[in-house]
Amino acid sequence: YEKILVGNIKNGQRFETYAIEGPAGSGMISLNGATAHLGEKGDLLTIMSFGSYEEAEAATHQPNIVILADQNRRIIRKGHR
């Protein structure tokens, strides 16, 4: 139930929606409801999540970047500055 911004690399669509946790280990990423019309199976997506931080928190915050391979298997997860 987290608000996210999604960019569909294939068709250029960009939309706000929300995340719902799927079955553990399933690797499932699906577009539901109205957003289902904004992409197709196999499209590459950029999924962005945002947070609010106090100045002191922002100074040390390290974002997580997750890159997925085929079948949405995690290949890289790291904090970046």
C-alpha positions as CSV (number, residue, x, y, z in Angstrom):
1,Y,0.0,0.0,0.0
2,E,2.9,2.3,-0.8
3,K,2.4,5.1,-3.4
4,I,4.8,4.7,-6.3
5,L,5.6,6.3,-9.6
6,V,6.0,4.0,-12.6
7,G,7.6,4.7,-15.9
8,N,7.0,2.2,-18.8
9,I,10.2,2.3,-20.8
10,K,8.6,0.6,-23.8
11,N,5.7,2.9,-24.4
12,G,6.6,6.1,-22.5
13,Q,3.7,6.0,-20.1
14,R,4.3,7.4,-16.6
15,F,1.7,7.0,-13.9
16,E,1.2,7.0,-10.1
17,T,-0.3,4.0,-8.5
18,Y,0.3,1.9,-5.3
19,A,2.1,-1.2,-4.5
20,I,0.5,-4.4,-3.1
21,E,2.8,-7.1,-1.8
22,G,2.5,-10.3,-3.8
23,P,3.4,-13.9,-2.8
24,A,6.9,-14.2,-1.4
25,G,9.4,-15.4,-4.0
26,S,6.9,-15.1,-6.9
27,G,8.8,-12.3,-8.7
28,M,5.4,-11.1,-9.8
29,I,5.0,-7.4,-10.8
30,S,1.6,-6.7,-12.2
31,L,-0.5,-3.7,-13.2
32,N,-4.0,-3.8,-11.8
33,G,-7.2,-1.9,-12.4
34,A,-6.9,1.1,-14.7
35,T,-3.1,0.9,-14.9
36,A,-3.4,-2.5,-16.6
37,H,-4.1,-0.6,-19.8
38,L,-0.7,1.2,-19.5
39,G,1.5,-1.8,-20.1
40,E,1.9,-5.3,-21.4
41,K,3.6,-8.4,-20.1
42,G,7.3,-8.1,-20.8
43,D,7.5,-4.3,-20.7
44,L,10.4,-2.8,-18.9
45,L,9.4,-0.6,-16.0
46,T,11.2,1.9,-13.7
47,I,9.4,1.8,-10.3
48,M,10.2,4.7,-8.1
49,S,9.3,5.2,-4.4
50,F,9.8,8.5,-2.5
51,G,10.2,9.4,1.1
52,S,10.2,12.5,3.3
53,Y,13.2,13.2,5.5
54,E,14.3,15.7,8.0
55,E,17.5,17.6,7.0
56,A,19.7,15.4,9.2
57,E,18.2,12.2,7.9
58,A,18.5,13.3,4.3
59,A,22.2,14.0,4.8
60,T,22.9,10.4,5.5
61,H,20.2,8.7,3.6
62,Q,21.3,6.0,1.1
63,P,18.6,5.1,-1.5
64,N,18.2,1.5,-2.5
65,I,18.5,0.6,-6.2
66,V,17.3,-2.8,-7.3
67,I,17.9,-4.1,-10.8
68,L,16.0,-7.2,-11.8
69,A,16.9,-9.8,-14.5
70,D,14.6,-12.1,-16.4
71,Q,11.6,-13.4,-14.4
72,N,12.2,-10.4,-12.0
73,R,15.2,-12.1,-10.3
74,R,17.2,-9.6,-8.2
75,I,20.7,-9.2,-9.6
76,I,21.8,-6.0,-7.9
77,R,20.7,-4.2,-4.7
78,K,22.8,-1.4,-3.4
79,G,22.7,2.0,-1.7
80,H,23.9,4.9,-3.8
81,R,24.9,8.5,-3.1
